[in-house]
Amino acid sequence: MSTHRPLSRANIVQTIAGGYVPLILATLVVFLPLLWMILSSFKQPGEIITMDLKILPESVNLENYNIAMTTVPFAQFFLNSTIVTLVGATIKVLLAILTAYALVFVRFPFKNAIFVLILVALMVPPQVSILPNYILIAGMGGKNTLWGIILPGLGTAFGTFLLRQHFMTLPASILESAEIDGAGHWRRLWRIVVPVSVPSIATVALVTVVSEWNDYIWPLIITDRPETMTLPVGLTLLQNSEGNGSGWGILMAGAVLVIVPILVVFAALQRYIVAGLTQGSVTG
């Protein structure tokens, strides 16, 4: 059987065609819309609404950003998004940790059936529950409140599933020795399980923070007052205030302001995603 040398023509062509080309195409699909949005945020209306394509703005003009931050109560939107994201993500991660621990280390009836229901929840589109959630939250007086935005999404099937799969790979001897020493479930969870599961927990936290920050449909439905709107919904007001086609640059500037905080968080913590998703995949 013939083998190709590492630097042979066939090996190089195969590496480029099978590796670099798909990677470059996938990167362009993700990056080009983002780049176009950033460039458009510096453009004047005449550079966007035109028959002649202009990729680069004629000058770096921050006026669009100034208008985006002053036309609507941007500071209030930012505060609302921060509160909803921090409170919602914290509770969701805690519930995922507790639920996953119970599904792995606590004996109780119908444990497997409950896990199957969690798997089913992963397959159900979240849009299905919008109407029941709206009826429930509105009936409880949660319309136009931050807790009304947070409450329906406190359960995370993905986080529970991921942490449960990781907890199952932990060596039983560690927990058995702690149980012999008299440690209860609460102590075993926070002194042993959580410290050795930081990458997986960080992965769940990061995915949860991103989804909470970017959530649009539910906050749009449950709020119609600027004082309780989050940043993605606030952009809708920005679009309505600039409805004459000249506000695309302003709208792009607002979109950049929305995604920059979460991009910074994601860039700083993205290494945990790989470590968390692969942790426990190799056992021996």
Secondary structure, 3 states (H helix, E strand, C coil): CCCCCCCCHHHHHHHHHHHHHHHHHHHHHHHHHHHHHHHHCCCCHHHHCCCCCCCCCCCCCCHHHHHHHHHCCHHHHHHHHHHHHHHHHHHHHHHHHHHHHHHHHCCCCCHHHHHHHHHHHHHCCHHHHHHHHHHHHHHCCCCCCHHHHHHHHCCCHHHHHHHHHHHCCCCHHHHHHHHHCCCCHHHHHHHHHHHHCHHHHHHHHHHHHHHHHHCCHHHHHHCCCHHHCCHHHHHHHHHHHCCCCCCHHHHHHHHHHHHHHHHHHHHHHCHHHHHHHHCCCCCC
